[in-house]
Amino acid sequence: MVLKPLEFSECIADTPWFRQNLHEHEVALEDAYKSIKNIETQCRELISCTRKLSLAQRAFAKTLTEFKIETVGTTQTDDERVIGNCLREYGKLINQVEEERTKILNEAESHYLEPLKKFRVEAIGRTLHEEKRKYEKESAKFYQSLEKHLHLSTVRKNDFREADAQLDIQQHSFCKASLQYVAEIQSVQERMKFEFVETLSSFLYSWLTFYHVGHVIHEDFKPFLDGVQDRVQKTKDSYMATIAEAEELKEKMLKTHTKAGQASNPPGTMAGGSERSSTIKQGYVYMQEKSKLPKTIGRDVLAGKWTKYYCVYSKETRIFTMIPITATSKTDMKGALGLSVSFKLKECLRRSSDSIDKRFCFDLIADERPDVMTFQALSEEDRRQWIDAMDGKQTVYSPGAGPVATTLQITNSKFTLLIPLRLLLFKHTEPILSLKKCFPERDCSLWCLTSNA
């Protein structure tokens, strides 16, 4: 926008064209006042948002610094060590950049916002309010005095010298105020070209300096960043090269684990495939909890509760360890180990299929525990591995000692009765118990016939 200049000669003449030109200059200053105030507000918002950005960047840098990339294996390679520490270096880089940003933010209020406000209020505001008010006041007084002076009558022979002198004084004050007002307007318009623009230029230059410092920091950090990129690419290539091998291994492992509990490794190897000891067998099994039944009836007659355990057996020491598996075992293995039970194995017996209403079962007898513990493996192959590891054997029960029987012999002086025991045990438990009462003078015993599973 181009305004006509305010000439002092036109100011003294106070023509209508001068008044119109003066009004246009005043409107331009008012617009500049509002625009500069808007720039101040936006600068403050920009600085406020930048502070929030800086806080977010620092929080992000802190997260990167505290993040740890875990390494799988026993030792770290050089590439893994560099990749594991790169995030910490990234966080340091961000903090270094944010320190430069903080310097600009701390200087923004005193170096840029205050000068803008000062120029707007003390230069433009004072001109549009104080100087303009003085000009309008002197203008009104002069033209009022002029009208009074012109209304003096010549009929009455008054002395006009005093009135003329008073009018001259008013005119002088008006011209002085008018010239001062015009000079202030011209001064503000010229100062706006360097004071206001210079302040904004310094503000933008500070941001450019910040970006330049960021560029310098980037140049210093670039060798490390390139090194990380090379190691990451090398790791990525190595990963891509092993995908096919991993797929083949997955297919191979899937084929060798077609049944639950069936493993391709020998009984003495760890579940992960690495050989720990040739005399170690471990895996998941289910243990039958004891039922409160009479001693004369086998404990496998009625269905009991089966509890899941992870068991480890050492052939060298013959120690059998049972670790209970609960909902918290995956997250609190120390607590599960605290509840584990260990005992020295005395004997391992394979259970026949008709001696219990479960598949894949075997019995264990401990040295210090007289009772028999019944376990269920996950498959036939898994049971074979457990029995082979513990030097187990086929179950053979002596008369009256085992839970298995196919017939019940009740001896009386007059008759001998053979009763199918399975039918009696499952359907007539109470009548069997009453037989003892019926023949108190006779011997009622359970005879177990050896059966091949």
Secondary structure, DSSP 4 states (H G I P E B T S, - for coil): -------HHHHHHT-HHHHHHHHHHHHHHHHHHHHHHHHHHHHHHHHHHHHHHHHHHHHHHHHHHH------SSS--HHHHHHHHHHHHHHHHHHHHHHHHHHHHHHHIIIIIHHHHHIIIIIIIHIIIIIHHHHHHHHHHHHHHHHHHHT--SSS----HHHHHHHHHHHHHHHHHHHHHHHHHHHHHHHIIIIIHHHHHHHHHHHHHHHHHHHHHHHHHHHHHHHHHHHHHHHHHHHHHHHHHHHHHHHHHHHHT-STT--SS-TTS-TTS----TTEEEEEEEEEPP----TTS-TTSS---EEEEEEEEETTTTEEEEEE--TTTTT-HHHHHHT-EEEEEEEEEEPPTTSSSSSSEEEEEESS--SEEEEE-SSHHHHHHHHHHTT-EE--PPTTTSS--SEEEEE-SS-EEEEEHHHHHHH-HHHHHHHHHH-TTS-EEEE------
